[in-house]
Amino acid sequence: MELDLFIQIVGLIFAGLIKGVSGFAFGLVAVGLLVSFYSPKIVIPSLLIIYFITSSILVYEHRKIITKEFVKNNPIFSPPSIMIALFGLPLGTFVLSYASREQINISLGVLISIISFYYLLQEFRNQKFSSIEDSSAKIINSKMLCYLSSFFAGLLEGFLGLGGPPLVIFMLFKRYNKFFFIASFSLFFLILNPFRLAIYLSMGFYDLETLKLSGFVFAFILVGLLLGILIRRRFVNDEIFRKIVIVILFLIGFNLILKQL
């Protein structure tokens, strides 16, 4: 087995594992890894299919949490929030269609480094998730922050396929517990993904090469995802694991920046 292929397989399983444990950061690892071997304009559309599948699995896992009351009381799913995110999608896709590989890699590297560093600070400051119910009053008073996060989530989702960080930062700030965190994150992007797929199809981003990469990625991501879910269910405290993941993400982002300098 060639070294490049081995690195891709291990990296994709690891990306799925992270998604299963934490509910996010799959895109940061998978995109950061694959753009070292393929064009970002192939990688980003190919992973969209994988996002849809993994989000569906996690939504199904948390189906008892996702009730009408959950959606109604969660500002992320308010009509203005969803509409603002949908407005950002085509803007991000427009940037993707015209940006060069170097520009995309630099943007990706900076984004990964900044967000990973932020997560790392959160971990070392021992800021843990608390219940969404405990912060419901604060959530109602922070609609503007929610709408801003939704817009950049849509923009970055269309541009780099990495709309998670703005939403994650909002949920970390509002101290969602991990169950509400994963349920909210997964459902939000499950709603956005069909619209993003329609935009990508209309702009001709899909061809045989893109579909082949999706098929290759799927098998290994699924293995990692199921393993990650198993780890999350059996081990309550995953702080050390999260710290390791965040450090690796930061190194991936920093490496992408160095390659373009």
C-alpha positions, 0 to 999 in steps of 0.5 A: 500500500502506498504511503499517501493512500495509507495516510488518507485511510487512517486520516479519514477513519480518524475524521469519522472518529472525531465526528462520532465522539464530538459531533463536529470537526469532521470537515476540519480534519477531512478537508484539511487532509484531502486538499493535500492530495486533491483539488479543493474544488473536488474535495469540498463537493465530494464531502457534501454527500458524506456530511449528509449521511453522517448528519443523518446518522447523528440526528437519528441517534438523538431523535428522542431529544429532537422534539417540537419543543427542542426546535421551537426553543432553539434560536438556531432553528428560527426562520430568520436564522435558517433564511440567513444561513441559506442566504450565505450559501450561494455567496460562499459557493460563488467565492469557491467557483472563482478562488484559486487553490492557493487562496482556498488553502490559505483561507482554510489554514487560517480558519482551522488554526484560529478555531482550533486555538479557540477550542484549545483555550476553551479546554484549558480553561475547563469551560464545560457544557451545561444544559440548554434549559439553564441558558434559555433566557440568555439565548433569547437575548442573543438573537443577533449573535445567533443570526451572525453565526448562521450567516457565516455558517452558511457562507463558510459552508458554501465556500469551504464546506466548513460552516461548523465553526461559527455555529460551534462557537455560538453553542460553546458560548451559550454552554449547550450540553453535549447532547443538545450540541450534537443534536443542534449541529447535526440537524442544522446542517442536515437542513442546509445540505440539500440546498447546498447540493442543489447549488453545487449541481447547478454550478457543475461541481459534480463529475465522475472524479468527484463521485469516485472520491465520495465513494472512497471516503465514505467507507472509511468515514463510516468505520470511524463514525461508528467507532466514535459513537461507541467511544462517546457512549462508553466514556463520559469524560473525553476531555483529554481526547478533545485536547489531542484532536484540537492540537492535531487540527491546529497543526493541520491548519498551520501546515496548510498555511506553511505550504503556501508561503 
